[in-house]
Amino acid sequence: MTNASGSKPVGIERINAYPCALSLDMKTLAEARDHDPSHPLDELWVTTRSLNPVWEDPVTMAVNAALRTVREEDREQIGLIVVGSESSVDFGKPMSTYIQRYCQISANCRNFETKHACYGGTAGLMMAAHWVASGFNRGKKALVVTTDQSRTHLGKPWEYVLGAGAVAMLVSEQPDVLELELGRCGYWTNEIFDTYRPTSRHEVGHADTSLFGYLDALDGAYDDFLRNVGEIDYDNEFKKHIYHVPFGGMTYRAHKALVRRQMRLKARPMREHFERKSKGALRYNSLFGGTYTSATFVAMMGLIDSYDDLEPGDRVSVFSYGSGSCAEFYSTRVGPRAREVLAQADLAAGMAARQPVSVAEYEQVEQLRSELIDQPSYEVDHSGLDNLYERVYAGSGRLVLDSVTEFQRNYRLS
């Protein structure tokens, strides 16, 4: 099978996400903070967020997402592992090594980590796809994993857009979920300070800079896309649209910005247009909260699961943005088994299975995580949270953190 350019198709063969074990309701959080609940619910479009107990971190999420995606027959076929993250637990050792070990992937694989805020996952996906397309992969596949966890920001204004999660994607010449049209893309880079993580504890953000940086990058990447592919009818070229999701409400602003280049729609028709062509992508993002490098791919899963009118071969546009900043606008096509693969992943069930926590429990988890993050040695307490470990983790095969010994992190499969 070949694509329109005559080359073999390349893209996402399989995808799955790790939803975490805990969830916090945003209405409950807002009420506890004496904050108007309409802000997270109606303006940010965030209803819950995922949360980890202290025995989980970006490494365990990455591995647990990969374990849901990698099958026995894949282990010798994977020749490249890329992890996109802005939450790495070490400044030198990449999280990709843990995936190779605990997923029992062949030692004959190249592996590394990419960092560019929320764009890091897209960078990894594109690098993997081009490696597969080059032919130098020798028939091997790539595993791309995105994993992030927000810092602790108790009582801060941006507390309502925080979260955690991971996504794993198998990239190959069999794009059952989504084909990447590698020649149809545009880029934009501009050095700014909008959000950044200068230490292991701090996560700094400037709301206005971030908002305008995102929209400037959207314009810049889309302009470059048009230079590369020629003028198009944005509305008719793509069946649906995916935009990077720092929070759901931002995707509506992005959609309006591009649609207004071509059409003048009043408020209600514009909202209806967005709901018809993009809002379904927020199905899971609104439950995860902020997932950083995973946000675009969580939206991919939501889009496929939400729209019955998507057919194999339909074009879907994707916009990825990473603070600092870099953006990419690219074209994809829905794969022949997209619905089947997403049905097997059953992310909705995973989200529903999370254990709700009170605000007090959430604060206790976050405070303990913050206290431990730079400790050279400690033992992880697996008790509490209504016996969560014994009920959910014990015997499940999930990766958990047991201890840290002179900064060496000790994991095991539960």
N, C-alpha and C positions, 0 to 999 in steps of 0.2 A: 504493500500500500504506500502511495506517495501523496504528498500534498500538492497544492497548486503550483509551487515552484519546481516540482519534479524531484525534490529531495524527500527522504523519509520523514514522517511526522515525528515530533518529539514533544513530550509533555509529561503531565502527571498521570501515572498509571494507577496509583492508589493513594489515598489520603485518609488520615484519622487524626483525632484531637484528644488531648487529655484534659478533662474538665475540672480536675482537682476534686477534693473530697468534701470541702466545706463551702457554704455560701452565706452571704450577708445581704439582707434586704435593704434597699436604699431608702425606702419610705421610713423604715424603722430607724435607720441611721440618721436621717434628716430630722426626725422628731426628737431623737436623743440629743441632737446638736442645736435644737431650737431653730431649725432651718426649714424654709418652705419646701415641702416635698415635691412641689411642682417643678422645682429647678432640676433635680436629677431625673424625674420621671418624664416631664413634658418638654424640657429644653435640651437636656443632655441625652435623653432617650436611653437611660440606664436604669434597669429595674433591680438587678442583683449584681453581685460581684463574686468571683471565685476566690477562695482563700485556702492556704495550705497550713496544716499543722507543722510544728517545728521540725519534724522528721522528713519533711519534703522541702526541696529547693529547686533551682533551675536545672540541676543535673538530674534529679529524680523525675521531674516532669518530662524532660527531654527523652530519657530512657523509657519511661512509661508510655509516652506517645509512640515512640518507635516500636516498642513491643507489641502495640496494637496494630501496627502497620506491616512489619516485617514477618514474612512467612518462612517456613523451613527451607523452601526451595530458593529463597532470595539470598540466603546467607553467603553462598559462594558466588553469587552473581553481582553483588554490590562491590564496586571498585572505587567508590568515592563517597565520603561522608562529610557533609557541610552542616555546621550549626550556626544559625543566625541568632544573635542575642545582644542585648545591652545590659545583661544581668549576670555575667559570668562570675563564678565563685572564686576565680583565680586570675591574676593578671598575665600568667604565662601558660599554664596548662590548659589546653582546650577541652571543652566538654565533649567533643566528638570522640575522644579516646574512651570515655565511659560507655558511649553507645556501641562502639566496636566491641568492647569487652562483654557487656551484659546482654547484648543482642546476638552474641556469638557469631559475629561477622568475620569473614576471612581476614587474616592478618595482611593479605596482599591488597590493601586499599589505602588510597590517599585520604587524609582527613585533616580538617582545620576548622577554624571558627571565623566568622565574619562579623564585623561591628560597624554599623552606621545607624545607630538609633533604630527606629522602626523600619528603615529600609534594608537592614542587614539580611533579613530573610529573603527578600526579593533579589538582592545581590547574589546570595547563595544559590537560589533557584536558577537564575539566569546563567551563572557560571557552570552549574551542573548541566543545564540543558545544552549549552554550547559545547561542553565536553562530550556529551552523548552524540550531538549532531556532527561533531568533527570527524567521527569515525575512529579516533585514537582511543576510544573507550574499549575497543576490541570486543564489542558485544556486551560489555558490563553495564550495570545500572548505577544510579546515584541515589543516595538517601539524603534528603534535606530536612533538617529539623529546626524549628523555631521555638524558643523557650524564654520566657521572661516572668519576672515577679517584681511588682512595684516595691519601692521603699516604704518605710513607715511614716505616715503623715497624719497622725491623729489630730482631729479638730481643724485641719487646714482646709481652705476653700476648695482645693482640687481633690479632696478625699473621695469625691463621688465618681471620679473617673479612673480609679485605681483598680488593680485586679491581678490575675495570674493565669497562666495556661501555656500549653505547648501544642504544636502541630507537627506531624511527620508526613513527608511526601516521598513516594518512590517515583523517580524520574527515569524515563526510558523511551524507547522507540515505539512503545505501545501506550499512547496517551488515552487510556480508557475514560479518564475523568475530564481532562482539559488539555487540548493541544495548544502549545505556545507558537504563535506565528513570529518566529525569531527576527525576521526582517522588518516587522511592523512595530516599531517602538520609537520613543523619543525620551531624551534625558534632560535634566536640569540640575545644576549644582550651584550653590551660593553659600559661602561661609558666613554663618550667623550664630548667635547664642540665643536660641529659643528655649530648648530644654536640654539638660545635660546632667551627667552623674559624675561629679569631680572626685568623690570618695566612695568607699564601700557603703556609707550610710546616707549620703545626701543625694537628693534628686531635685534639681532646681528647674523652675519653669517661669517663663515670662509670657503671660497669656496673650497679650496683643502681638508681641513679636512672633509667637507661634502661629497665631491665626493668620496673620498677613504673610508669614513665611510659607505656610501651607498653600495659600491661594496663589501667591506669586509663583511657587514651584509648579502648581497645577497648570497655570497659563504657560510657563516656560517649557514644561515637558510636552504639553499638547501642541504648542507651536512647532517644536522640534519634530514631533510625530508627523505633523502635516508636511513639513519640509521633506521628510523621508518617504512618505507614501502618497503625497499629493492631496489636494483639497477633497474633502468628503462631506457627505450629509451626515452629521453626527447622530441625528435621531434615527435615520434609516440604516446606517452602517452597522450599528450594534443593536442586538435584540435587548440586551441588558447592560447595566453598568455597575462596576464595583469601585468604590473609593476607599482609600485608607481611612481607618476608623479609630481616631483618638478617643472619640465619643460619637454616638450616633448622629447627633444634631449637626456635626461638622460635615457629614456626607451630604446633607441636604444643601448646605451652602456651596459645596463643591459642584453638585449637580446643577444648581441654578447658574453658577458661573459659566459653565460650558454650554448649557442649553441656551442661555441669553445671547451667546455669540451668533446663534442661528435663528432663534424664535423669540418673539415677545409674548410671553404668557403672563396673565394676571395671577394673583396669589393662589386662588383655588385651582385653576387648571395646572399651574406649576406643581402644586402639591400632588395632584392626581397623577401627573406625569411621573413624578418621582416615585410615588407608590407603585405605579405600574412597571417601572423600569429599574428600580434600584432598592427601594426600602426593604424588600424581602431579604436582602443580604444581611440585614442587621438582626435577623432572627436569633442568632446565638451570641453575637457581640453584646447585645443589650443584657444578656444574662451573665456573661463572663466579666464585664467591666473592661478595663484597659488590659490588652494583651500584647501591646507593643509590636514586636516583629511578627507575631502570629495574627495580628488583627486582619490583614488583607486575606489570609487563607481561611480564617474562621468565617469571614464574609463570603468567600467562595463556597464553603460548605452550606452556609445559610441560603445563598442564592439558589443553588441547585435544589435544596430541599423545599424551597418556598414557592417556586414558580412552575406551575403545571404546563405553561406554554413554551418552556424551553425544550428545544429539540436538538438531537445530535447535529453538529455542523453549524449551529447558530453562533454568531460572533458575540463575544462579551468583552467589553473594554475593562481594563484594570488600571487603576492609578495607585501607585505606592509612594509614600512620602516618609522620609526620615529626617528628624531634626538635625540641624548642624551645617548644611542640609544637602540632601540629594533626593531626587524624585525621578520616577519613571512612569510613563504612560505606554501601555502595550496592549496588543490585540491577541485574543485567544479564541478558540472554538470549543464548543461543548463536545465532549467525547461520547462514544457510542454506548458506554456502560456507566455513565456518570450517576444516574439515579440508582442503579444497582449497587455500585460501590458505596454510595452515601447511605443507602438503606442498611447495608451491612455494618457500616460504622455506627449508625444509630446514635448520633450525638445527642439527640433530644433525650433519650433515656439516660445517658450519662449525666446530663445537666440536672435532670429530675432526681437523680440518685444522690446528689450532694446533700450533706447534712446542714440544715440551717443553724446558724449560731446567733446568740444574742450579741448586743453591742459590747457588753462586758467581756464575753468570751473572745470576741474579735480583738478588743484592746489588749487583753492578756496575751493572746498569741503574738500580736505584733510587737508588743513591748519585750517579750522574751526573745523573739527573733532578733530584735535590734540589740539587745544585751549580748547575745551570743556571736554576732556576725564577725567580730574581729578577735574573738578569744582563740588562743593557740591550741588549747585542749579543753574538751568537755565531753560529757556523756549526755546523750539525748534521752529525755524522759518521754516514754511512749504512753504514759497514762493520761487520764483526763478526757475531756470532751465526750462524756457519756460512754467511756470505754470504746472510743472510735477505733483504736488500733486493732483490738481483738475482733471487733465486729466487721470491719471493712478491709483491713490490711493483712491480718494473719492468714497465711495460706493462699493469698491471692496472687502471689508472684510479682507484686509491685516492688519497685526499687525504693528503699528507704535509707535514710542516714542514721547510723547507729552512734557514731562518735567522731570526734576530731582529736588527733594525737599529734602535737607539735605541728599543727597546720595540715597534716595528712588526713584527708577525709575518708572515712571508712563506711562504705555502703554495703548493703546486702539485699538480695531478693527475699521478700517477706514470705 
